[in-house]
């Protein structure tokens, strides 16, 4: 009877030891996975820039492109109803050009681009 109890205790100890090893492996694999997968999904263009070695990236989203177009041109209101994506494209082109010009005035060498999703 004592032999059976000692044998069962040895098996329990062996299983506990294997469980600790598996737990440590799981934690290591989870840490590796966290390094491989970014916490948030980035736009492909931004991910590509980071992979290319850029450390910082500045993005600008114009939240009211149709309003801006309407303020600058009275026909933009009608165009915004008929072709809102075309008006947005024009507003972004103008904003990019303004940004390039203003940055250059301050001696900033910058690559200003427009990225469109999808």
N, C-alpha and C positions, 0 to 999 in steps of 0.2 A: 504494500500500500504506500509506503514511504517513497519507494522508487517511482511510482506513478505520479505522486504529488511533485517530486523533484523534477521529473521529466516534463510535466505540465508547466511548472514554473520556468524551466529553461526555455520551453517553446514560447511562453508569454514574453519572456525577456528578449528572445530573438526577434519576435514579431514587433515588439516596441522599438527595438534598435532599428529594424528595417523601416518602420514607420517614420522615425526621425530622419533617416536618410532620404526617404521619398519626400518628406515635407521640405527639407532643405533644398532638394532639387527643384521642387515646384516653385519655391520662393525665388530661386536663381533664374528659372525660366521666365517667371512673371516679370522680373526686373529686366531681363534681356528683351522681352516683348515690349515693355513700356518704352525702352530706348528706340526700338525699331519703328513703332507706330506713333505718329504725332498725336498729341492730346486732341487737337482740333484739325479738321480738314482745311487745307489751304487751297486757294485757286491754283491750278496747274502752273500758270505763269509765275506766281509767287514762289511755289515750291521749286521750280526750275532755277529761279534767281538765287534762292538760298543754297541749292546744290552747287551752283556755279561759284560759290564762295562769297556772295554778298552777305554782310552781317546785319545790315539794316535796310529797311524798305519803307517808303512813305506812300500811302495810297490816299486818294481823294475820291469821294463819291458825292456827286452833285445831287442833292435831295429835291431840288425844285427846278429842273431844267425847263419845263414848259412855262412856268411862271417867269423865269428869266427871259426866255425867248419872247414871251408876250410883252414884257416891259420894254424890250429893245426894238420890237418891230410889231406894228399893229396887225400885220398879216400873219404873224406867227401863231396867233390865236386860232385862226382858221386852219392853218397848216397843222397845228397840234392836234386838231380834231381828226383831220383826214389822214395825216401821216406822222403820228407821234414819235415813232422810232427815228424817222429822218430828222425831225426837229431836235431830238435828244442827241443824235450824232453830231449835228451842227454845233450845238451848245458845248458838247465835250471837246470838239475840235477847237473852238474859240477859247475855251478855258485852258486847254493845253498850250495854245499859242501865247495866251496872256501869262501863264505860269513860266514858260520858257523865257519870255521877254523880261519879266520881272526878276527872275532868278539871275539871268545874265547881267542885268543892271546892277546887281549886288555882288557880282563876281563869282557866282555859284556855277560850277560846271555840273550840269545835271542832264540825265537822260529822261526826258518826259515822254511817256508813251500812253496810249489809250488801249486798254484791254477790255475785250467784250466777251462775256461768258456765253458758252454754247455756240 
